[in-house]
């Protein structure tokens, strides 16, 4: 262990600042989709039908298995949940 400190867990896991941002976005989208499924009280089978993915994929999503989902897939699933995705650019300091 190097004793290196990171501002976020994503920075600790990622190889670059860009990758950390993508991991954070994927995590937030997964969390939002999971909250939608739970809020609608859908079973995994019902969520599978609704989202157009298999039940094991729903299970992976609800368990937060980030490595199983790319950003593009999660954006598509979010859209199916009626969530609107937008990106904001900010100027570098």
Secondary structure, DSSP 8 states (H G I E B T S, - for coil): ------SSHHHHH-SSHHHHHHHHHHHHHHHHHHHHHHHTT--HHHHHHHHTS-HHHHHHHHTT-GGG--HHHHHHHHHHTT-----------
